[in-house]
């Protein structure tokens, strides 16, 4: 599955901390129904066997909706289950190494917070960049804030699509207008909400308005 600018509009990243008795599968399904255009499975504490099982099921679900499905960090598992790709941070593998492992057709996203990191990721074969944190976030304790000027500078420096991540909500996404991003990646703005379907729908509408 290809990574297009359109597919990066409403990028959802899973987090099982907010399941509240529901299954991750049902939450992802609600997000897809609400208009999520890209899905990243993020599991920091799940054992490999359950992660594998979950990834296979969610990949199938996302493909029913024609939505790209990538894994956070786990390049080996992404290769094993034939996921659409992987998203890696600066402390993980170089994009070039990931590309050699996954092959030319897979999607590789890389986190960046400076122009230098962004250019390096692009040179090593990244398909898109996740830049942040653009707002204070409770999901990632070690996230450094990226100013609006830096976000804009990164968008202007690279040829690949850029999405903003970190503390983005339907209420503040309008502040990112004019930076050059093609979409936003969120965790809590979708998965921490009581109504995942409604939250996704509202975030997507707010993001489209910001880009319009």
KEDO-747604 format. One record per residue (C-alpha): residue in three letters; chain; x, y, z. Coordinates in Angstrom, 2 decimals, padded with zeros to 5 digits. Example, Ala and Ser with C-alpha at 12.3 -4.5 7.8 and 13.67 -1.06 7.14 Angstrom:
REM KEDO-747604
r rest:ALA	kette:A	x:012.30	y:-004.50	z:007.80 .
r rest:SER	kette:A	x:013.67	y:-001.06	z:007.14 .
END
This chain:
REM KEDO-747604
r rest:UNK	kette:A	x:000.00	y:000.00	z:000.00 .
r rest:UNK	kette:A	x:001.34	y:003.40	z:-000.94 .
r rest:UNK	kette:A	x:002.01	y:006.36	z:001.30 .
r rest:UNK	kette:A	x:000.33	y:009.40	z:-000.22 .
r rest:UNK	kette:A	x:-000.22	y:012.89	z:001.13 .
r rest:UNK	kette:A	x:-003.93	y:012.07	z:001.38 .
r rest:UNK	kette:A	x:-003.25	y:008.92	z:003.42 .
r rest:UNK	kette:A	x:-001.33	y:010.97	z:006.01 .
r rest:UNK	kette:A	x:-004.22	y:013.34	z:006.78 .
r rest:UNK	kette:A	x:-005.52	y:011.66	z:009.95 .
r rest:UNK	kette:A	x:-002.78	y:009.39	z:011.25 .
r rest:UNK	kette:A	x:-003.86	y:007.34	z:014.28 .
r rest:UNK	kette:A	x:-001.38	y:005.74	z:016.69 .
r rest:UNK	kette:A	x:-002.71	y:003.07	z:019.03 .
r rest:UNK	kette:A	x:-002.35	y:003.02	z:022.80 .
r rest:UNK	kette:A	x:-003.86	y:000.23	z:024.88 .
r rest:UNK	kette:A	x:-003.77	y:002.31	z:028.09 .
r rest:UNK	kette:A	x:-007.19	y:003.70	z:027.22 .
r rest:UNK	kette:A	x:-009.08	y:000.52	z:026.33 .
r rest:UNK	kette:A	x:-011.51	y:000.81	z:029.28 .
r rest:UNK	kette:A	x:-012.63	y:-002.78	z:028.85 .
r rest:UNK	kette:A	x:-012.84	y:-002.59	z:025.06 .
r rest:UNK	kette:A	x:-010.52	y:-004.41	z:022.67 .
r rest:UNK	kette:A	x:-007.88	y:-002.60	z:020.66 .
r rest:UNK	kette:A	x:-009.41	y:-004.16	z:017.54 .
r rest:UNK	kette:A	x:-012.79	y:-002.53	z:018.24 .
r rest:UNK	kette:A	x:-011.17	y:000.84	z:018.94 .
r rest:UNK	kette:A	x:-009.15	y:000.71	z:015.71 .
r rest:UNK	kette:A	x:-012.31	y:-000.25	z:013.84 .
r rest:UNK	kette:A	x:-014.13	y:002.78	z:015.31 .
r rest:UNK	kette:A	x:-011.24	y:005.05	z:014.29 .
r rest:UNK	kette:A	x:-011.34	y:003.67	z:010.74 .
r rest:UNK	kette:A	x:-015.10	y:004.21	z:010.59 .
r rest:UNK	kette:A	x:-014.53	y:007.77	z:011.81 .
r rest:UNK	kette:A	x:-012.12	y:008.48	z:008.98 .
r rest:UNK	kette:A	x:-008.60	y:007.57	z:010.12 .
r rest:UNK	kette:A	x:-006.46	y:007.48	z:006.97 .
r rest:UNK	kette:A	x:-003.33	y:005.80	z:008.40 .
r rest:UNK	kette:A	x:-002.78	y:003.43	z:011.33 .
r rest:UNK	kette:A	x:000.33	y:002.81	z:013.41 .
r rest:UNK	kette:A	x:000.37	y:-000.04	z:015.92 .
r rest:UNK	kette:A	x:002.42	y:001.10	z:018.90 .
r rest:UNK	kette:A	x:003.13	y:-001.47	z:021.61 .
r rest:UNK	kette:A	x:005.85	y:-000.73	z:024.13 .
r rest:UNK	kette:A	x:005.00	y:-003.43	z:026.69 .
r rest:UNK	kette:A	x:003.24	y:-006.27	z:024.87 .
r rest:UNK	kette:A	x:005.05	y:-009.60	z:024.55 .
r rest:UNK	kette:A	x:006.13	y:-010.66	z:021.06 .
r rest:UNK	kette:A	x:003.56	y:-013.47	z:020.63 .
r rest:UNK	kette:A	x:000.57	y:-011.25	z:021.40 .
r rest:UNK	kette:A	x:002.05	y:-008.36	z:019.43 .
r rest:UNK	kette:A	x:002.37	y:-010.66	z:016.42 .
r rest:UNK	kette:A	x:-001.20	y:-011.91	z:016.73 .
r rest:UNK	kette:A	x:-002.58	y:-008.41	z:017.17 .
r rest:UNK	kette:A	x:-000.56	y:-007.02	z:014.26 .
r rest:UNK	kette:A	x:-001.85	y:-009.69	z:011.87 .
r rest:UNK	kette:A	x:-005.48	y:-009.01	z:012.84 .
r rest:UNK	kette:A	x:-005.18	y:-005.23	z:012.66 .
r rest:UNK	kette:A	x:-003.35	y:-005.32	z:009.34 .
r rest:UNK	kette:A	x:-006.24	y:-007.30	z:007.87 .
r rest:UNK	kette:A	x:-008.76	y:-004.82	z:009.31 .
r rest:UNK	kette:A	x:-006.90	y:-001.75	z:008.00 .
r rest:UNK	kette:A	x:-006.62	y:-003.29	z:004.54 .
r rest:UNK	kette:A	x:-010.38	y:-003.80	z:004.48 .
r rest:UNK	kette:A	x:-010.59	y:-000.02	z:004.77 .
r rest:UNK	kette:A	x:-007.72	y:000.51	z:002.31 .
r rest:UNK	kette:A	x:-005.71	y:002.25	z:005.03 .
r rest:UNK	kette:A	x:-001.91	y:001.81	z:005.35 .
r rest:UNK	kette:A	x:-000.84	y:-000.14	z:008.43 .
r rest:UNK	kette:A	x:002.64	y:000.29	z:009.95 .
r rest:UNK	kette:A	x:004.36	y:-000.83	z:013.14 .
r rest:UNK	kette:A	x:006.18	y:001.40	z:015.56 .
r rest:UNK	kette:A	x:009.89	y:000.49	z:015.75 .
r rest:UNK	kette:A	x:009.60	y:-003.27	z:015.27 .
r rest:UNK	kette:A	x:011.24	y:-003.73	z:011.86 .
r rest:UNK	kette:A	x:011.64	y:-007.51	z:012.19 .
r rest:UNK	kette:A	x:007.96	y:-008.08	z:012.98 .
r rest:UNK	kette:A	x:006.92	y:-005.66	z:010.21 .
r rest:UNK	kette:A	x:008.89	y:-007.81	z:007.78 .
r rest:UNK	kette:A	x:007.53	y:-011.05	z:009.22 .
r rest:UNK	kette:A	x:003.84	y:-010.13	z:008.95 .
r rest:UNK	kette:A	x:004.32	y:-008.14	z:005.72 .
r rest:UNK	kette:A	x:003.03	y:-004.88	z:007.25 .
r rest:UNK	kette:A	x:002.92	y:-001.87	z:004.94 .
r rest:UNK	kette:A	x:005.92	y:-000.44	z:006.73 .
r rest:UNK	kette:A	x:007.37	y:000.87	z:009.95 .
r rest:UNK	kette:A	x:007.88	y:004.13	z:011.83 .
r rest:UNK	kette:A	x:011.23	y:004.64	z:013.56 .
r rest:UNK	kette:A	x:012.55	y:007.27	z:015.92 .
r rest:UNK	kette:A	x:015.93	y:008.94	z:015.90 .
r rest:UNK	kette:A	x:017.31	y:006.47	z:018.47 .
r rest:UNK	kette:A	x:016.13	y:003.46	z:016.46 .
r rest:UNK	kette:A	x:017.62	y:002.15	z:013.22 .
r rest:UNK	kette:A	x:018.74	y:004.46	z:010.44 .
r rest:UNK	kette:A	x:016.13	y:004.76	z:007.70 .
r rest:UNK	kette:A	x:018.69	y:003.36	z:005.24 .
r rest:UNK	kette:A	x:019.13	y:000.20	z:007.31 .
r rest:UNK	kette:A	x:015.36	y:-000.20	z:007.62 .
r rest:UNK	kette:A	x:014.99	y:000.20	z:003.87 .
r rest:UNK	kette:A	x:017.56	y:-002.52	z:003.19 .
r rest:UNK	kette:A	x:015.68	y:-004.86	z:005.53 .
r rest:UNK	kette:A	x:012.15	y:-004.15	z:004.27 .
r rest:UNK	kette:A	x:012.82	y:-003.53	z:000.59 .
r rest:UNK	kette:A	x:011.94	y:-000.68	z:-001.77 .
r rest:UNK	kette:A	x:008.15	y:-000.94	z:-001.64 .
r rest:UNK	kette:A	x:007.52	y:-000.54	z:002.08 .
r rest:UNK	kette:A	x:006.58	y:002.69	z:003.87 .
r rest:UNK	kette:A	x:009.21	y:004.10	z:006.20 .
r rest:UNK	kette:A	x:008.37	y:006.98	z:008.50 .
r rest:UNK	kette:A	x:010.96	y:008.71	z:010.65 .
r rest:UNK	kette:A	x:010.58	y:011.02	z:013.65 .
r rest:UNK	kette:A	x:012.46	y:014.31	z:013.36 .
r rest:UNK	kette:A	x:012.66	y:017.48	z:015.43 .
r rest:UNK	kette:A	x:015.32	y:019.47	z:013.54 .
r rest:UNK	kette:A	x:015.99	y:020.35	z:009.91 .
r rest:UNK	kette:A	x:019.24	y:018.37	z:010.10 .
r rest:UNK	kette:A	x:017.43	y:015.20	z:011.26 .
r rest:UNK	kette:A	x:014.77	y:015.70	z:008.60 .
r rest:UNK	kette:A	x:017.26	y:016.04	z:005.74 .
r rest:UNK	kette:A	x:019.21	y:013.03	z:006.94 .
r rest:UNK	kette:A	x:016.06	y:010.89	z:007.13 .
r rest:UNK	kette:A	x:015.03	y:011.96	z:003.64 .
r rest:UNK	kette:A	x:018.51	y:011.17	z:002.27 .
r rest:UNK	kette:A	x:018.31	y:007.69	z:003.81 .
r rest:UNK	kette:A	x:015.01	y:006.86	z:002.14 .
r rest:UNK	kette:A	x:012.24	y:007.95	z:004.50 .
r rest:UNK	kette:A	x:008.81	y:008.27	z:002.86 .
r rest:UNK	kette:A	x:007.42	y:010.74	z:005.37 .
r rest:UNK	kette:A	x:008.43	y:012.55	z:008.56 .
r rest:UNK	kette:A	x:006.65	y:012.81	z:011.90 .
r rest:UNK	kette:A	x:007.72	y:016.11	z:013.44 .
r rest:UNK	kette:A	x:007.11	y:017.03	z:017.04 .
r rest:UNK	kette:A	x:006.18	y:017.46	z:019.69 .
r rest:UNK	kette:A	x:004.36	y:020.49	z:018.31 .
r rest:UNK	kette:A	x:002.36	y:020.92	z:021.53 .
r rest:UNK	kette:A	x:003.00	y:019.67	z:025.08 .
r rest:UNK	kette:A	x:002.04	y:016.00	z:025.30 .
r rest:UNK	kette:A	x:001.38	y:013.56	z:028.10 .
r rest:UNK	kette:A	x:001.93	y:010.48	z:025.94 .
r rest:UNK	kette:A	x:005.68	y:010.83	z:025.59 .
r rest:UNK	kette:A	x:007.48	y:012.08	z:028.67 .
r rest:UNK	kette:A	x:010.80	y:012.74	z:026.94 .
r rest:UNK	kette:A	x:009.35	y:014.68	z:023.99 .
r rest:UNK	kette:A	x:011.03	y:017.99	z:023.21 .
r rest:UNK	kette:A	x:008.88	y:020.79	z:021.87 .
r rest:UNK	kette:A	x:009.32	y:021.83	z:018.24 .
r rest:UNK	kette:A	x:008.45	y:025.44	z:017.49 .
r rest:UNK	kette:A	x:006.10	y:026.44	z:014.70 .
r rest:UNK	kette:A	x:009.08	y:028.08	z:012.92 .
r rest:UNK	kette:A	x:011.10	y:024.84	z:013.05 .
r rest:UNK	kette:A	x:008.13	y:022.83	z:011.79 .
r rest:UNK	kette:A	x:007.75	y:025.24	z:008.88 .
r rest:UNK	kette:A	x:011.50	y:025.16	z:008.18 .
r rest:UNK	kette:A	x:011.47	y:021.35	z:008.07 .
r rest:UNK	kette:A	x:008.50	y:021.32	z:005.67 .
r rest:UNK	kette:A	x:010.34	y:023.77	z:003.41 .
r rest:UNK	kette:A	x:013.63	y:021.83	z:003.58 .
r rest:UNK	kette:A	x:012.36	y:018.42	z:002.48 .
r rest:UNK	kette:A	x:010.48	y:017.05	z:-000.52 .
r rest:UNK	kette:A	x:008.70	y:014.27	z:001.38 .
r rest:UNK	kette:A	x:005.42	y:014.80	z:003.28 .
r rest:UNK	kette:A	x:005.55	y:016.01	z:006.88 .
r rest:UNK	kette:A	x:002.97	y:015.33	z:009.59 .
r rest:UNK	kette:A	x:002.85	y:017.08	z:012.96 .
r rest:UNK	kette:A	x:002.71	y:015.01	z:016.14 .
r rest:UNK	kette:A	x:002.54	y:015.68	z:019.85 .
r rest:UNK	kette:A	x:-000.38	y:017.10	z:021.77 .
r rest:UNK	kette:A	x:-002.47	y:017.77	z:018.66 .
r rest:UNK	kette:A	x:-006.24	y:018.02	z:019.25 .
r rest:UNK	kette:A	x:-009.24	y:019.12	z:017.24 .
r rest:UNK	kette:A	x:-009.14	y:022.39	z:019.22 .
r rest:UNK	kette:A	x:-005.50	y:023.37	z:018.56 .
r rest:UNK	kette:A	x:-004.87	y:021.86	z:015.10 .
r rest:UNK	kette:A	x:-005.88	y:025.18	z:013.50 .
r rest:UNK	kette:A	x:-002.72	y:026.75	z:014.95 .
r rest:UNK	kette:A	x:-000.67	y:024.63	z:012.53 .
r rest:UNK	kette:A	x:-002.17	y:026.31	z:009.47 .
r rest:UNK	kette:A	x:000.43	y:027.53	z:006.98 .
r rest:UNK	kette:A	x:003.30	y:025.38	z:008.25 .
r rest:UNK	kette:A	x:003.34	y:023.08	z:005.22 .
r rest:UNK	kette:A	x:002.26	y:019.85	z:006.93 .
r rest:UNK	kette:A	x:-000.05	y:017.41	z:005.11 .
r rest:UNK	kette:A	x:-001.72	y:015.98	z:008.22 .
r rest:UNK	kette:A	x:-001.45	y:015.18	z:011.91 .
r rest:UNK	kette:A	x:-000.59	y:012.09	z:013.94 .
r rest:UNK	kette:A	x:-002.39	y:011.62	z:017.23 .
r rest:UNK	kette:A	x:-002.74	y:009.12	z:020.04 .
r rest:UNK	kette:A	x:-004.87	y:010.51	z:022.87 .
r rest:UNK	kette:A	x:-006.96	y:012.83	z:020.66 .
r rest:UNK	kette:A	x:-008.50	y:009.65	z:019.27 .
r rest:UNK	kette:A	x:-007.87	y:006.68	z:021.55 .
r rest:UNK	kette:A	x:-008.27	y:008.41	z:024.94 .
r rest:UNK	kette:A	x:-011.73	y:009.66	z:023.98 .
r rest:UNK	kette:A	x:-014.93	y:007.95	z:025.13 .
r rest:UNK	kette:A	x:-016.30	y:007.96	z:021.57 .
r rest:UNK	kette:A	x:-013.42	y:007.02	z:019.26 .
r rest:UNK	kette:A	x:-015.57	y:007.23	z:016.13 .
r rest:UNK	kette:A	x:-016.77	y:010.78	z:016.93 .
r rest:UNK	kette:A	x:-013.31	y:011.93	z:018.03 .
r rest:UNK	kette:A	x:-011.74	y:010.72	z:014.77 .
r rest:UNK	kette:A	x:-014.45	y:012.32	z:012.67 .
r rest:UNK	kette:A	x:-014.12	y:015.68	z:014.44 .
r rest:UNK	kette:A	x:-010.32	y:015.68	z:014.30 .
r rest:UNK	kette:A	x:-010.37	y:014.85	z:010.58 .
r rest:UNK	kette:A	x:-012.83	y:017.68	z:009.87 .
r rest:UNK	kette:A	x:-010.72	y:020.15	z:011.89 .
r rest:UNK	kette:A	x:-007.55	y:019.04	z:010.09 .
r rest:UNK	kette:A	x:-009.16	y:019.38	z:006.66 .
r rest:UNK	kette:A	x:-010.33	y:022.87	z:007.63 .
r rest:UNK	kette:A	x:-006.79	y:023.79	z:008.74 .
r rest:UNK	kette:A	x:-005.33	y:022.54	z:005.45 .
r rest:UNK	kette:A	x:-008.07	y:024.13	z:003.34 .
END
